Amino acid sequence: MDGTATTDDPIAIFEAWMAEAAASEPNDPNAVCLATATPDGRPSARMVLLKGVDARGFVFYTNLESRKGGELAANPNAALCFHWKTLARSVRVEGAVEQVSDAEADAYYASRARTSRLGAWASKQSRPLESRFALEKAVAEYGLKYAIGEIPRPPHWSGFRVLPRRIELWRDMPFRLHERRVFHRDGEAWRIETLYP
């Protein structure tokens, strides 16, 4: 499916675009800007890596005690923005957020490199770091603690799923007359509209 294909399923289009991005983007085609907000509406944004997508939504993983984890716990709504420069395409997703199941988090955590699993234990994500040495020491200590056998998933580390209620598919077009198709969740179906660029 190329960028001009039409379908009533924005997830299917997204998956096709992601596959094209995986072949054309030089680094991290799954990089996405995640925007969250505090309960009183103060926004913050940062880059994360998308680790799964299906009909239910878009999944990423993090330290639950991080800034984004705290904001999502207090205000479980988020927005995602993908941009693939090589494809001249962008996707915006907005929706409520839910935590993934323990089984999903365990399975993804087990697939990570050993050093990444140790880092999940050692990092007090988003909190002040007194020195690089302190972080490296913590990684070494957890490396000794889990020198033999599996490294269990920390209780403060899991994933979130953005449940899309709005998805916008954007394509660059000549003379800045870009194509903007918006899919609004309507029960199990999607209502589609086109926006002026």
Disulfide bonds with the S-S distance in Angstrom:
none
